[in-house]
Amino acid sequence: MTIQLIDKGEIRVRDEINPLGPDPFETQALGRAALTALAYPGRVIGCDAALAGLLRTFVPTGTRLHLDPAFEAAGVAGPDGARPVGPERATVAAAPAARAAIILPALPRGTLLHPEEGALLIVMVAGLAEAEGGPRYRVSRGAAGGRTRDLSVTGLPDGFVAARAAATADYPLGVDILLVDETTGRLAGLPRHVRLAHGEE
């Protein structure tokens, strides 16, 4: 499935969620939760997401998938039919939080003719909440003074904000990010059109 961001941050799904996974009801529920997270940037969406379920949702047969070597070393595999590729060719990629800033610069950002070809990056984080404890980030839409939301994320490396800014500098080109709390399964979306800064900025 490909997510296309168009004017005013609207999200358009180009293909239907793959209904042929082991549990189509789980797949549809995770798809709705993930798209809600991307439609409302910085809002924490209550869910019970796990990496395997999200990969089944966003990686139908033939999708180019890059799994970070840390996941492969832990025995995590992509769903049947996925096409394993390097990060520079990935449609969907997944990485632990500590390596998110490393993989971001390599991911496709799309082209002016086809911005929807920018990758979706799934990042597994140690903690996720709306402005409660942990390192705080500010998610904003539009110019200075626009709508903002504070988000607490535990586990992101120091260089993540700068790496994401570089990956989204040429909007509508860019990378969309889905943060996943590896303990609770909650989700938060960082689509390419929003700005992310450290909370004190």
Beta strands, then each sheet from edge to edge (+ up, - down):
strand 1: 3-5
strand 2: 11-13
strand 3: 64-67
strand 4: 83-84
strand 5: 92-96
strand 6: 120-125
strand 7: 127-129
strand 8: 136-140
strand 9: 148-154
strand 10: 176-181
strand 11: 187-190
strand 12: 195-198
sheet 1: 1+ 2-
sheet 2: 4+ 3+ 5+ 6+ 10+ 11-
sheet 3: 7+ 9- 8+ 12-
end
